[in-house]
Structures are given as structure tokens and as C-alpha cells.
Amino acid sequence: MGEGHVKQRMRQFPVYDEDLDYCGSIKTAEESKMAEIFLNDRKTRRGKGEKRQFEALIDQWICTQCQVLMEPNCFAVFVEHAKGKVWHPECFVCAQCKEQLLDHIYFWNDQEQKVYCGRHDAEKRRPRCTECDELIFGDYTKAEDKTWHIEHFTCFSCDAPLGGKEYLLKDNQQYCCECFAKQFTTKCETCGDNVPFRQCLSAEEGGAVHAWHGSSKCFLCAVCRKSLVDKTHFIKNKTIFCSFDCHRLYKRFEK
């Protein structure tokens, strides 16, 4: 068995999806019972495709995947769970990830009439934790279209639990508000102090992002000193103006 074959098997068929001894996230008797029910159901739907050659075609057989008529004397894949269905060897793939299932374990989905690899069959039935990759049999949290064990949904920086709390994203990682403020706050263009995330007003100019405290003391016209919070304004060279008249005065003072 080649290294590529082994890696594909490990990817398609995680050991912790099949053996509770490797599933470290199961904590309670109820979760263990749910996992046992899940595993018993899996055993009834798993198998390995059988590749054999047609000696002749008495009936017209059509490939389940590509819907092309099978040719006489070609090789085809049969599965015990789907009587009357057949696949070209190259068409015998997981319905989701499209990876080859010939010589690998498949799982039959009777409702969809499709075959899946172990990983994606499991995910059709149970959520998978984004952090540890194990299936979830108890409570979980969902955010950004992903799922986590509650204890694994934590701040990327300090590991504080984030379930049910406000968090912020940076580079696809979640941070608690405190860590985000410490690591990613910027300095106010007016006063020079750090700007907490919740107090920040920002604007892009020439590809750079500038920030101000969202208060009347900092976010104000550079000339007339009028507060521009929630008001029409424009920015030029990191400086805020309420109007073109004020901008023209400012340019005159600069000279």
C-alpha cells in the first residue's frame, strides 16, 4: 500500500470517526450512547466496491455517476448495498469531495442513492468540530458557518471561551474583544492615542486605513472644529474636512 493511498485513507476515514477510544471529546454517558447508535448505523452502510469485467451485456447497464451506457467487456464497480447499480471505476467517487472510492471504504446513502467517503458520510449525520476535527455528539456552538465543541470555541490568542460571547474576526481567526483591542488597535490620527475597537471610526485613503476616536473631540473638521460624527465629511491626507470651503482654507494656511 503506497504512501498516497495511506494518506487518502486517513483523510477519508478518520480513526476517531470509527473508534470511540480515539474520540477524546466524548465526555458523558449520553454522548457515548449517541455515538454508539451512530457507529452501529454506519456498519450497516459500509463496504468496498467490487471491480469486475462484464463478459457480455444482456441488459443495458448505465453508470450511476455519469449516466453513460456501459460498453461490452468493460470493467465496472458493483456495491452490495445498491443492487442494480453500477459505476465506471473512474466514476466511483465520493458524492461530495469527488475522491476515488475504489479500493477504499465507501458508505451508501440510501435516501440520496449516492456513495460517500467515510468523512463526508459522517458529516451528513453529525456536525464536526472545526478545532479538533472530531464529530460532535453533545452541545456545540456554530459561528461563521462552522461548528465547534463549546470548549473548543476559544480566543485564538488567550484561549478564553467565546461561546455566547461577543468576538471579532481577524484573518479567519476569532478573538475576544480584549485581545483584539490589544493586538489590532490603531492610533487616532487626531490625538495619537490608541483607539479601542468599539470607539473606532475608520476610513480608507490610497489603500491605507486611518482611524479616529468616534467622538466630537477627535472626529472633527480640521478647520472649523465642528464634530463630524454621523455627518457628511471627506478625508484628505489623513485630515477630516466638513466641506470643500474648509479644505481650501486649510490649504491656504498650509502655505
C-alpha positions as CSV (number, residue, x, y, z in Angstrom):
1,M,0.0,0.0,0.0
2,G,1.6,3.3,-1.2
3,E,2.0,6.4,1.0
4,G,-0.5,8.3,-1.1
5,H,-3.1,5.5,-0.6
6,V,-2.5,5.6,3.2
7,K,-2.9,9.4,3.4
8,Q,-6.1,9.2,1.3
9,R,-7.5,6.6,3.7
10,M,-6.6,8.6,6.7
11,R,-8.3,11.7,5.2
12,Q,-11.4,9.9,4.0
13,F,-11.7,7.6,7.0
14,P,-10.6,9.4,10.3
15,V,-10.0,6.8,13.0
16,Y,-11.9,8.9,15.6
17,D,-15.0,8.6,13.4
18,E,-15.0,4.8,13.9
19,D,-13.4,4.0,17.3
20,L,-14.6,5.7,20.5
21,D,-11.3,5.0,22.1
22,Y,-9.8,7.7,19.9
23,C,-12.6,10.2,20.3
24,G,-11.4,12.3,23.2
25,S,-14.3,14.8,23.0
26,I,-17.0,12.4,24.3
27,K,-17.5,13.3,28.0
28,T,-20.9,12.0,29.1
29,A,-22.8,8.7,29.0
30,E,-25.5,10.3,26.8
31,E,-22.9,11.4,24.3
32,S,-21.3,7.9,24.3
33,K,-24.8,6.3,23.7
34,M,-25.4,8.6,20.8
35,A,-22.0,7.8,19.3
36,E,-22.7,4.0,19.6
37,I,-26.0,4.5,17.7
38,F,-24.2,6.4,15.1
39,L,-21.5,3.7,14.7
40,N,-24.0,0.9,14.6
41,D,-25.8,2.7,11.7
42,R,-22.5,3.2,9.9
43,K,-21.7,-0.5,10.0
44,T,-24.9,-1.4,8.0
45,R,-24.0,1.0,5.2
46,R,-20.3,0.5,4.7
47,G,-18.5,-1.7,2.2
48,K,-15.9,-1.9,-0.5
49,G,-16.7,-1.7,-4.2
50,E,-16.1,-4.8,-6.3
51,K,-14.5,-4.3,-9.6
52,R,-15.2,-6.9,-12.3
53,Q,-15.4,-7.2,-16.0
54,F,-18.6,-7.7,-17.9
55,E,-18.4,-10.8,-20.1
56,A,-21.4,-9.7,-22.0
57,L,-24.2,-7.2,-21.6
58,I,-27.6,-8.9,-21.7
59,D,-29.3,-5.8,-20.2
60,Q,-28.4,-2.2,-20.8
61,W,-26.4,-1.0,-17.8
62,I,-25.9,2.7,-17.2
63,C,-23.2,4.2,-15.0
64,T,-24.8,5.7,-11.9
65,Q,-22.4,8.6,-11.8
66,C,-22.0,9.8,-15.4
67,Q,-25.2,8.2,-16.9
68,V,-23.3,6.8,-19.9
69,L,-24.1,3.3,-21.2
70,M,-21.6,0.7,-20.1
71,E,-19.7,-0.9,-23.1
72,P,-19.4,-4.7,-23.6
73,N,-16.4,-6.3,-21.8
74,C,-15.6,-3.1,-19.8
75,F,-14.7,-3.1,-16.1
76,A,-17.3,-1.9,-13.7
77,V,-17.8,-1.4,-10.0
78,F,-20.6,-3.0,-8.1
79,V,-21.6,-2.5,-4.4
80,E,-23.6,-4.8,-2.2
81,H,-25.8,-2.0,-0.8
82,A,-27.1,-0.9,-4.2
83,K,-28.4,-3.8,-6.2
84,G,-28.9,-3.0,-9.9
85,K,-26.4,0.0,-9.9
86,V,-23.0,0.1,-11.5
87,W,-20.2,2.6,-11.9
88,H,-17.2,3.0,-14.2
89,P,-14.1,2.6,-12.0
90,E,-13.2,6.2,-12.5
91,C,-16.7,7.3,-11.7
92,F,-16.8,5.5,-8.3
93,V,-16.2,8.7,-6.2
94,C,-17.5,10.3,-3.1
95,A,-20.6,12.4,-3.9
96,Q,-19.1,15.4,-2.0
97,C,-15.3,15.5,-2.3
98,K,-15.1,13.5,-5.6
99,E,-12.1,11.5,-4.3
100,Q,-11.8,7.9,-5.6
101,L,-13.5,5.2,-3.6
102,L,-12.3,2.2,-5.5
103,D,-10.0,0.2,-3.1
104,H,-11.3,2.4,-0.3
105,I,-14.3,2.0,2.1
106,Y,-17.5,3.6,0.9
107,F,-20.7,4.4,2.7
108,W,-24.1,4.1,1.0
109,N,-26.7,6.8,1.5
110,D,-30.0,5.1,0.7
111,Q,-32.0,8.3,0.8
112,E,-29.9,10.1,-1.7
113,Q,-28.9,6.9,-3.6
114,K,-25.2,8.0,-3.5
115,V,-21.9,6.8,-2.2
116,Y,-19.7,8.8,0.2
117,C,-16.3,8.5,1.7
118,G,-16.3,8.0,5.5
119,R,-15.6,11.6,6.4
120,H,-18.4,13.1,4.4
121,D,-20.9,10.4,5.2
122,A,-20.3,11.2,8.9
123,E,-20.7,14.9,8.3
124,K,-24.1,14.3,6.7
125,R,-25.2,13.0,10.1
126,R,-23.2,14.8,12.7
127,P,-21.5,18.2,12.9
128,R,-17.7,18.2,13.0
129,C,-15.6,20.4,15.3
130,T,-13.5,22.9,13.4
131,E,-10.8,22.8,16.1
132,C,-10.3,19.1,16.8
133,D,-11.9,17.6,13.7
134,E,-13.9,15.1,15.8
135,L,-17.6,14.6,15.4
136,I,-19.9,16.3,17.9
137,F,-22.4,14.3,19.9
138,G,-23.2,16.8,22.6
139,D,-23.8,20.6,22.8
140,Y,-21.9,22.7,20.3
141,T,-21.7,26.3,19.0
142,K,-22.0,27.5,15.5
143,A,-20.4,30.6,14.0
144,E,-19.3,31.7,10.6
145,D,-20.9,28.6,9.1
146,K,-18.6,26.4,11.1
147,T,-19.2,24.2,14.2
148,W,-17.2,23.7,17.4
149,H,-17.4,21.8,20.6
150,I,-18.3,24.5,23.1
151,E,-15.0,24.1,25.0
152,H,-13.0,24.4,21.7
153,F,-14.6,27.7,20.6
154,T,-12.0,30.0,22.2
155,C,-10.0,33.1,21.6
156,F,-7.1,32.5,19.2
157,S,-4.8,34.5,21.5
158,C,-5.7,33.8,25.1
159,D,-7.9,30.7,24.8
160,A,-10.8,32.3,26.7
161,P,-14.1,30.6,25.9
162,L,-16.2,32.5,23.4
163,G,-19.5,30.6,23.5
164,G,-22.3,33.0,23.8
165,K,-19.9,36.0,23.9
166,E,-19.0,38.8,21.5
167,Y,-16.0,38.1,19.4
168,L,-14.1,39.6,16.5
169,L,-12.5,38.0,13.4
170,K,-9.0,38.7,12.0
171,D,-7.5,36.5,9.3
172,N,-10.3,33.9,9.8
173,Q,-9.4,33.6,13.5
174,Q,-11.7,34.5,16.3
175,Y,-10.5,36.8,19.2
176,C,-12.1,38.0,22.4
177,C,-12.7,41.8,22.3
178,E,-9.9,42.4,24.9
179,C,-7.2,40.6,22.8
180,F,-8.4,42.1,19.6
181,A,-8.1,45.6,21.2
182,K,-4.6,44.9,22.5
183,Q,-3.3,43.4,19.2
184,F,-5.1,45.3,16.5
185,T,-6.0,48.7,17.7
186,T,-4.6,51.6,15.8
187,K,-3.7,55.2,16.8
188,C,-6.0,58.1,16.4
189,E,-4.9,60.5,13.7
190,T,-6.1,63.4,15.8
191,C,-4.8,62.8,19.3
192,G,-2.3,59.9,18.8
193,D,-3.8,57.6,21.4
194,N,-4.8,54.0,20.9
195,V,-8.4,53.7,19.6
196,P,-10.5,50.9,21.2
197,F,-12.3,48.8,18.6
198,R,-15.8,49.8,19.8
199,Q,-14.9,53.6,19.7
200,C,-13.2,53.5,16.3
201,L,-14.2,55.4,13.2
202,S,-12.0,54.5,10.2
203,A,-11.7,55.4,6.5
204,E,-9.5,54.2,3.7
205,E,-7.4,56.6,1.6
206,G,-5.0,55.4,-1.0
207,G,-5.1,51.9,0.2
208,A,-4.3,52.8,3.8
209,V,-6.8,52.7,6.6
210,H,-6.9,55.6,9.1
211,A,-8.6,55.6,12.4
212,W,-10.0,58.1,14.9
213,H,-11.8,58.1,18.2
214,G,-15.5,58.2,17.3
215,S,-16.0,61.3,19.5
216,S,-16.6,65.0,18.9
217,K,-13.1,65.7,20.3
218,C,-11.3,63.7,17.7
219,F,-13.5,63.2,14.7
220,L,-14.0,66.8,13.7
221,C,-13.2,69.2,10.9
222,A,-9.6,70.3,10.9
223,V,-10.6,73.9,10.2
224,C,-13.9,74.8,11.8
225,R,-13.6,72.2,14.5
226,K,-17.2,71.0,14.0
227,S,-17.9,67.4,15.1
228,L,-18.4,65.2,12.1
229,V,-19.6,62.0,13.9
230,D,-22.6,60.7,11.8
231,K,-22.2,63.7,9.5
232,T,-21.1,64.2,5.9
233,H,-17.3,64.7,5.6
234,F,-14.3,63.8,3.4
235,I,-10.7,63.0,4.1
236,K,-7.6,64.3,2.5
237,N,-4.1,63.3,3.6
238,K,-5.3,61.8,6.9
239,T,-7.2,65.0,7.7
240,I,-11.0,65.4,8.0
241,F,-13.0,68.2,6.5
242,C,-16.7,69.1,6.6
243,S,-16.7,70.9,3.3
244,F,-14.6,72.0,0.3
245,D,-14.6,75.5,1.7
246,C,-12.8,74.4,4.8
247,H,-10.4,72.3,2.7
248,R,-9.5,75.4,0.6
249,L,-8.9,77.4,3.8
250,Y,-6.7,74.6,5.2
251,K,-4.6,74.6,2.0
252,R,-4.2,78.4,2.3
253,F,-3.0,78.1,5.9
254,E,-0.5,75.4,4.9
255,K,1.2,77.8,2.5
